[in-house]
Amino acid sequence: MYILPMPREMDIKEGQFVLTYSSKIVIKTEYSEKIFYYGKLLQSDLEKHLGYSLKLFRGLESNGDIVIGMSQELAEEEYLLEIMEQGILLTGGSEKGILYGIQTLRQIVSQKGGVLPYCIIRDYPAITNRGVYHDITRGRIPSLESLKRLADKLSYYKLNQLQLYVEHSYLFKDYSEIWRDDTPLTGEEIMELDAYCARLGIELVPSLSTFGHLYKALRSKSYERLCECPEEDREEFSFFNRMAHHTLDVSNEESLAFSKNMIGEFLPLFSSKQFNICADETFDLGKGKSKPLADKVGIQEMYLTYVKKLCEYVIELGSRPMFWGDVIAGFPKAIKELPEEVICLNWGYSSEQSEMETKALYQAGAVQYVCPGVGGWNQFINLHENCYENIKRMCTYAHRYEVLGVLNTDWGDFGHINHPEFSIPGIIYGASFSWNDKILDYNEINRQISRLEYEDTSESFVSLTGEAAKQMYFDWREVVVYKEFGKTEFVDQDRLAKAEEKNKSLQLIKSELYKKLICLDKEKRRLIKPYLVAIDGMAVWNEIGAFICCNEYGMNSSLWKAPEILAGELESWFMNFKEIWRTCSKESELYRLQEVINWYGDFLRDRKAK
């Protein structure tokens, strides 16, 4: 029997309790809307797995019932779940504890049905804030329904925070130039999601770029005057350059007013009393319009002064500010110059991520989150093994240095090519390892996720998809860079020699996925097609990479195909990709991905003509 995150204490005893159709769910604690909702959540899940529904009741219980209560002897987020001969007793230290206990019971029922082992489980989290940071700006803007499904998943694995990365993907009242060619979230959608998250014990924290990463804003006619290096932002659109430029000119007083206006409009949509100003990767700071100021006071001082002003404004509005810590990690002692309420979001995504930054910020007295990543950006399928190692390390540092939170990031660089649901294994790694310091090894946690999340009786689904992720030769980042710059690092004969084996592996994995259909829960089988389409995309891009090496650089590969055939396969594949995109995302920047496909189709057909 698997439970994720692993409980602190679990004692399984001999004997089994049978949850019959005449059992009831009895609320024995002070009644609240949330506890009623949690009871309904359990009721719905029991009907799904058992085929019959239990009555939800408040009052006296009988033998065989599920009894939900509360005790002041337990910590706020602690729960005690007892499955015994007389019935099931779930006691929480608060509404939060009750919710976590219900999620554990749901996991048990999903595996054992109505015949449950006698057991006693006592559990509570080690780290207060455990969340996910989801990019809704660099390609995909999710539908409201898909965001609600994400919230359901986070709650199921006892995560309690969600942040959405926004640059231009909210429909700001006075900034239509920023979102006019997109399909942004509306205020009503955000408020509805906020309420939905709150019912599931999740704090939806607003996050907004207010310093760096303002590509679309600083390319607009109205606000290009605020750009630090406007000559960079006048160039034709580029996925690569979007990641590298677009910082506000802090020597212009209008820049602060611009940031404050955006914060002032965005913040009231949320019930959270926290606000992430981002302020990361300010690559251009002091290199353009503000260089005279940089020469006078220094880039470090410019950065701190501007971040401090933004933080003070957020505090003035009644919220606690957060910001990304990549810049200040270079001079961590300066954290003392910012308001004491500030939370530093310390990110790092390497599979060999050092503890240096976390330790330095800890020693400097910073209040920090550690922020690993789910390994999906620029990948058709998330790199499970890499993200496992990264998340394991960062969560180990989180426990060691007593951080305030863990925020597991899911970025969408270069158009957000990966299907969002492929990030679920990485999200569960983060949920598990931030809850406590019980670190399961890679193969074991993949088995457990396969069984719990996908109800895969073979317990091999996650390891199979993780193996598929390793088979890229011409990966998405290289696809984009070759289009935009005409050169890349994929031109290597030794690498090319391995491309054929990668495509053979993809075909074998594809065959295994078809076989997995019978092993998965019926509702989970809908994920097979997105994985199959991703694999087909990986294979065709590997062949395009091989064609470029052969045709443009005189190399040899058995993957070579006639360019007109490749062009047709690419365009047919993308039709399937678009169909899957629209099941969970708004149109957003799908058109930019179409432009990449069109460019390669034309590129290949031009080679036929030669």
N, C-alpha and C positions, 0 to 999 in steps of 0.2 A: 504494500500500500504506500503510495507516494503522496507527499504533501509539499508544496512549494509556496512560499519559502519553508524550509525545514523548521519544524517547531523546536523550541528550546528543550522541552521535556515531553516525551511521548512514551507512555507505558501501555503496551498492548497485552491484554490478558486473554485467558482462555474463555471461550464462549462467544455466542453471537446474539445480537438483538435483532428481532424482525420488526421492521417498520411497516405496519399493516395499513390498509386503506381506512380503517376506523381510528387510527391515531390522529391526534390533533397537534397543531402548533399553538402553544399557549403562551401568551405574554404575561409574565408575572411581575413586571417592573413598572415603574411610572410610565404611563403611556405618552408617546410622542409621535409626530408624523414620521420621523426618520425610522423609529423602531418598527412602526407599522409597515413602512416601505421595505425594510430589511426582511420582515416576515413574509411579505408578498414575493420578494426576490427568491427566498428559500422555497416558498410554495410553488412558484413557477418552475424552478429547477427540479424539484421533486417530481412534478408531473411529467417533465421532459424525460427524466431517467427511469421513473417507475411506471409511468403509464396511468397513474391515478393521482388525484390531488388530495391534499390534506386540508381540513378546515382550519382556518385561522381564528383563534378564540382568545378571549381575555377573561380570566377568572380561575376557577379551580381546575387543577389538572387531574388526570387519571393515569394509572399504569399504562405504559406504552406510548405516552405523549412525548413531544419535543417541547421542553419547558425553557423559556428564555427569561433570564433574570439579570439583576445587577447587584454588585456588592462593593461597598466602600473599602473593603479589605484588599481589593485588587487595584493595581495601578491603572491610570486612565486608559491606556491602550492595551491592557492585559485582558486575556480571556482564559476561562477554564471550561473545557469541553469534556463531559463525562458521558460515555455510552455504556450503559449497564443493563442489568436484567429488567429493572423497573421502567426504563425509558432513557431519554437523552436529556441531559441538563446542560444548558449553555449559560454561563455566567460571565458578564463583562464588567470591567471597571467603569465603563461609560458606554455611550452609544458607539464609540469607535471600537471598543473591545468587543461589543456584541457583533458588529459588522465583521470584524476579523474572524471571530469564531464561526459565524455563518458561512464565510467563504471557505474555511477549513472543512466544515461539514459538507458543503457542496462538492468539494473535491473528493471527499471520502465516498459519497453517494455515487459520484460519476464512475467510480471504479468498482464499488461493491454492491450497487443497487440497493435493495431493501433489506439485505442481510448484512449487518454491520458488526465488525469485531468489537468486543468490549475493549474499551481503552480510556485512558485519562490523558488529556493533552493540556498543558499549561504553556502559554506563549505570550510574548510581547516583543516589540521591536527594540533594537539597540540604537538606531539612528532616527531622529525625530522626523525629518523630511526626506521622503523617498519618491523621486519623481522621474518624469520623462519630458524631454525638451524636443518638440516636433517642429521641423521646418515647414512652414506653409507659404514660403516666399519664393524660393529659387526654382520654381517649376510647377509644383503641384499646390493647388489650393483645395483642400479636401471638402467634400460635401458635409453638411451638418450631420447627416446620418452616420457617415463613416467616422466622424469625430466622436459621436456618441458611442459607437461600437468600440473605439479606442478607449474611452473612459470606462466602459464595462470591463474591458480586459485589464486595465490598470487596477481597478478595484478588486477584481477577482484574485489578483496576486498581491494584494495588500499594499499597493502604492497609493500615495495620498497627495500627489501634486502633479500638475500638468502645466506646461508652458508652451505657447505657440509662437514661433519666431515670425515677426511681422516687420517688413520694411514698407511695402506698398500694398499689401494684400488685405487691408481694411479700407472700407469705403469712407474715407475722411470727407467731412462736409466741404471743406474749402480747398481741397487738394486734388481736384479731378484729373489734373494733368498726370498725377502720379499713378492713378489706377485705371485710367480711361481705356487702355487696351487689355484689361485683365478682367477677371470675374471675382472680385474681392468679397470677403465676408462682410455682412452688414452688422450694424449694431444690434439688431434684433436677434440675429443668429448667435452672436457672441453672448448676449444675455441669456438666451435659451440654453446654450451650452454650459454657461456658468451655473445656472440653476440645476441642470442635469448632473453636472459634476458634484455639486454640493450634496445632493441626495445620496451620492455614492461615496461620500467621505473624501472627495478630491477637491483640493484648492486649485482653481484655475487662476494662475498668476499671469498678469499681463506682461508682455515682453515686446519691446519696440526699439528698433535702431534709432539712435538719437545723436550719433557722432560719426562713426565710420559706417561703411556698408549702406550708403544712401544713393545707390546707383541711379535709380529711376528719378528720384527727386532732384538730384543734382544735374541731370541731363535735361530737365524741363526748362522751357523758356522762362518761366517765372522765377525759378530758384537756382539756375546755373550760376548766378552771381555769387552764391554762397559756397561754391565749390573751391576747395583748396587748389586743385590743379585742373582747371577747366579744359585745358587742351587735351587731357587724357579722356575726358568724358564727352568730347565732341566726336570721337571716333565712332565708326560703325559698331553696332552691337556685337559684343563678343562675350561668350560664356566665361572665358579666361579673364578678360579685363574686368568683368563685373565683380569678380572675386578680389581684384587687386587694387582698385582705386575707389574714388567717391567718398572722400572725407570732408567734413565741414571746415570752412575757414574760421577758426576761432578768434581771429583778430577782427572779424566783422561782427559788430554787436547784434546784427540781425540774425545771426546763426543761433544764438541762444534763444531769441524770441521764437524762431521757427521750431526749435526742439520743444520749447515749453508749450507752444500751441498744440503740437501733436500729442504730447503727454496729457495736457489738460483735457483734450477731447476723448482720448482713448481710456484713460484711467477710470472714469465714472461708470464704465460698462461692466466692471468687475466688482464682485463682493470681497475679493481678496484685499488685504491691507499690505500687500507687497507689490513692488514694481521693478521689473528688470529693464534698465536703461541700455543694456548691451555694452556700448562703448569699446568694442573690440577691434583689433586689426586696423588701427588708424594709420595705415601705411604711409599716407602722404603728408601727415602732420609736419609742419615746419619746412616743407620742401617747395612750396609754391607761394601763394599770397601771404601766408603768415611767416615767411622766412625772416623778415626783419624782426618780428617779435621773437622768433626762435633764437636769433643771434643775440638778442638782448637778454632774455630770461632763461632760455634753454627749453628743449622739447619736453623734458620731464615736467617742468613747472607748468608749461602750457597745458599739458594733458591733465595734470592733477587739478589745476584751477578750474578747467571746464567741467570735469567729472564732478568736482565738489559742488559747483553751482547747480548742476542737474540733480545731484543727490539732495541738496538742500531744498530744491523746489519740490521734489517728490515728498520729502518729509513735511514740508509746508502743507501739502495736500492731504496729509494724514496717512501716508504709506511708508513702508520700509524699503529703501532702495537696494537693488542688487546690480552688479555689473560684472562683465567677463574679466577675468584676471590675467589675460595673456600679456598685457602691457606692464602692469604693475608687478608682475612676477620678476621682472628685471630689476626692480628696486623695491622689494617687499616692505622695507621699513617705512616707506612713505605712506603705508596704509593708515598710519597714525594721523596723517594730515586730513583724512576724510572723516566725516561724521561717524561716531561710534556705532550708529545703527546699521551701517553699511555691511552688506554681505558680498564677499568676493567669490565669484564662480570660477574655480580653478580647473581648467580643462586640459586634457591631454589624451591622445587617441592611439598611441603606439602600443603594440603588443609587448614591448619592453619598457613601458613607461616608468620613468624614474620617480622616486618619492621626493626628489630635491625640492620641487616647487611647493608641494604640500607641507613639507617640513619647514621650509623657510617662511612660509606664510603663517604657519602655526607659531613659530618662534617670534615672529613679528607681532603676534597678538591679533591676527586677522580672524574675523568670523568668516568661515568659508564653507562652501559646498565643494566636493570633488565631482568632476563631470567627465565620465568616460563616454564611449560611443558605441553604437550598435553595428557599425561597420557596413553601412549600406550605400553611402554616397559613392557615386561613379561606378557602382556595381549593378549588374542585373540581378544577382542573388547575393544577399548579405554574407560577408566573410565571417562565418560563425566562429571559427577557431581563433582568428585574430581578435575579434571583439571579446570573446571569452577571456583571453589572456589579459587584454586591456582592462576589462571590467573587474576581473578578479584582483588585479594589482591595485587599481584605484580604490576599490572597496576595502581592500586590506589596509591601505593608507587611511581611509576614512575612519576605520575602527581604531587604528593606532593613534591618530592625531585628533580624535574627539571632534570631528567636524559636525556642523549643524545639519548637513544634508548631503544626499547623493542625487545628482540630476543627470540621468542617462540620456545622451543626445542622439538625435536622429536627423542628420542634415540632408539637404537635397542639392548639393553642388552640381552645376552643369546640367540643370533641367530636371533633377529628381527622377532618374530613369527607373529606379527600383520600385517594385510594387510595395506600398506601405506595410502590408501585412507580413512581408518577409522579415520585418524587424522584430517580430514577436519573440523569437528565441533570445535575441539580445536583450530585449526588455525584461524577459523573465530572469536572465542571468543577473541583471541589475537589481531586480526586485528581491531575488534570493540572497544575494551577497551583501545587500545593504540592510536587510532585516536583522541578520546576525552574522557572526563570523564563521559559520559552518560552511566551508567551501567544498562543494562536491567537485570531483574531477570531471573533465570535459565529457568523456564518454558516458559517465553515469548521469550527469544532469541532462544530457541530450536524450537518454533513454526515458528519463522521467518526464521531460517536456513532451516527448512524442506520445506518451501514454496519457498525460493529463490534458494537454492542450489540444492534441489532434485525435485523441482517443484511438491511437494506433496500436492495435494488438501486437504488431511485430516489434514495437518500440524502436524503430530504426529510421523513422521519417526525417528527423532533424539531422542525423548523421549523414543521410543520403543527400539532402539538399545542401548541407555544408560541404560535401565533397564536390557537388556540382559547381559551387561558387569558385572553386580553385581552377576551373578549366578555361579561364579567359586567356587568350593570347593577345588579341587586339582589344583592349578594354575601353570602356566608354570615355575615360579621360583622354586616352590616346586618339580615339575617334574624333573628338572635338578639337584637340590640339592640332592634329594633322589637317583638319579642315581650315582652321583659323590661321595656322602658321606654316603649313606645308612641310613640316618635319616633326619627328618625334623619336622616342628612344626604342620603339618596337622593331626597328630595322636591325636585326641581329640574327645571323645564320643559325647560331646555336639555339636561340629562342624559337626561331622558325621551325627548326627540326622537331621541336616538341609540340608544335601546334597540331600536327596530324594526330598524335596520341591524345591530345586534349579533346579533339572532336570525336574520336572513337569513344573516349570515356563519356562524353556527353550523350552519345547515342545509347550507350549501355545504361546510364542513369535514367534516361528518358524511358527506356523499356521497363526499368524497375519501378518508376513512378506509376506507370499504367497498372502494374501488378499491385501497387499499394492501394489502389482504389477500394479493393475488397476489405482491406485492413482498417480503413479510416471510418470514423463516424460519418454518417450520410451528410450531415451539414458541413463537415470539413472537406468533403470531396470537391467542393467548388474551388478550393485552392490549387487543385492539381493542374487545371488549365493555365492559371497564371505562371506556375512553375514551368510547365511544358513550353509555353510561349517564350519565357525568359531563356530557356535552354536553346530553343530554336534561334533566338536572337543572338545568343553567344556564339553559336555555331556559324551563322552567316557572317557575323562580324569577324570571326577568326579567318574565314575564307577571304573576306575582303582585305584584311591585313596581309594575308599570304599573297593575294593578287598584287597588291601595291609593291610588296617586296620583290616579286618576280618581274613585274612589268616596269617599275620605276627604278629598281636598283639592281636588276640582273641576277637575282638570287633564284634558287630552285625550291619547289615545294610540290608535293603530290596533291595539296589542297587547291592548286590552281584550277579555276573554272573560267569559262568564257565570260567576259565582263557583262554582256547583255543578259546572260542567265542570272548572274549574281544580282544585277540591278532588279530584275523581276522578283527574285526571291526576297530581296530586302524590302521591296515595296509591299509585297504580299504579307510578309511577316509584320510590317508596321500596321497594317489594317487590323490584325488581331491584337496588337499591342494597344491601339487606340480604343478598341472595344473594351478591353480590361480596364484601361485608364478611367473610362467614363462610368465604371461601376462604383467608383469610390471617390473620384475627384471631379471638380468643376473643369471646364475647358482650360482655365488658367493659361499656362504657357505651353500647352501642347503644340501650338503653332510653331514655336521655336524648335521643337524636336522634329516637326515635319520639315522645317527648312534644312535641318541636317540630313534627313533622309533624301530630300530632293537633290541636295548638292551631291551626295554620293551616287545617286541614280544617274545624274547627268555626267558626273566624273567618269563613271564606268562606261557609259555609252559613248562618250567621247573617245575612250581608249579603243573601243571596237572600230570606230571610224578610222583610226590610225592604222 
